[in-house]
Amino acid sequence: MTNGVERLFDQLGHFNRFQACLYFAAIFQAISCGIHYLASVFLVETPKFLCDSPSNITDVLYRNHSSTSLADIWTHYKPGDGPVVVQTAGGDQWELSPCLKALRLDAINFQYEFFGNKTVESCGDFVYDHSEVEQSIVTDWDLVCDKEWLAKLAQPTFMLGVLIGALVFGDIADRIGRRPILMATSLCQFIFGVTVAFTGNYYLFVLMRFLLAMVSSGYLVVVFVYVTEFTGIKFPETPFYLMAKGRYKEAQELLDTMAYFSGLPPTLKVSELKDEYDGELLNDNKQEDGRAMQVEKRLSILDMFGSLKMAGRSATCWAIWFIGSLGYYVFSLGSVNLGGNQYINLFLAGAVEVPSYLVGCIAMDRVGRKKTCAPALLLGGVACMLIIVVPQDIEILAIVLSMTGKFAIAIAFGLIYLYTCELYPTIIRSLAVGSGSMMCRVGSVVAPFCVYLADVWIYLPQLIVGILAFIIGILTMFLPETLGQPLTSTLEEAEALGSKPNMKNAAVDAQEMNQTIKA
């Protein structure tokens, strides 16, 4: 039988004008969230750099290249492949490296190789290659050499804010409602986003980016639950949320608004949507307050692990969130090594996601959520593990397998948002998505450290992602299928997902339906 609250969409429409307007209004703000996330790639970009050169340079040498200007050498310079040698008008010769510079003593001829004595000193300032990176926090505050760790700290700090924001705002949204959180996080995104642009201090910049990450993550978590529950205009609460919280009068007003906006008669009553055990609609304030107090039972993340079945489901969902983010960022960070323009590289890394999302959207509605997610993870795992047997001189094959791995994992990563919403009831749905997003951010924080393992073995990051993706793909096969199932309102209904219906209970339901029709 159709869930009581779900029946409202049978009469008012599952995606009419009312829901369409709300949907596009709500997701518009998500565009700015994506910009904030991608901004980190360029804000902390480190261009080629050298120690500051002395004034009055007349000649520059780097390997077999010579010039009269340091700017002409950047296209040939490769960090770690020898210093840049410069000569001043006074005849002094300096060897410039990224973090040190050396004055040649008693140099006679100006040539690249020198075997005499040198005076080495640390850099007082730095000169940067601005051909690709005009400005970043690295160039503004000289976050190189002994300050390099500060630049590397900026991205993990942002991701930590995303992690905390997903958990905190997801929990608050289940307690006080979706609408207040959406309005508050939208306003804070504007404030913090503008403030970041005018910070003149590294530590203030990191703090503002941390707060911006929190509110951006909070908005994305809550807005996804919000539009999934198909609500109306002017940011009202969802009928699922209002019914679950016992706020029946507000729910009735919302149903009337939805019907009016969609051009339908407001004939649907809240009392018709309530399950039999809820009784008739409470009329007096005393009864309504008592019912609300009963429904307002405080729920926490522990309720996601209330039974062995729900605990296994939650652990698997968290694992999918984690490997989706870990694989996503490992492949993305590795794609910048393709060479060429960094902006084109970012475009190519994102372009492979377009077909993955299209395939995911079509497959999840044709074959089901589980039958799309599990094979995608298994394919990603196999592709990652196959990379380790590719000879290093066959780069094209390694690139193809890498893009295949990202394509497959992106399918599962894009699907898990909807899948999580459908696996959990209204009363903890935001918390479930929020905690899942928290695990997602854990994966994004771990990803850079996983990429660093390439220094041990070039294919070690892909091997780790491949093994984890394959194992989690197998675990995903034990999750219930939610395609065609109504959204659940209680923990009992959610736990029953995927269970075979009891024949006795089915007979009772059929008898009750016949009695209702006769009445």
Disulfide bonds with the S-S distance in Angstrom:
Cys51-Cys123 1.46
Cys99-Cys145 1.97
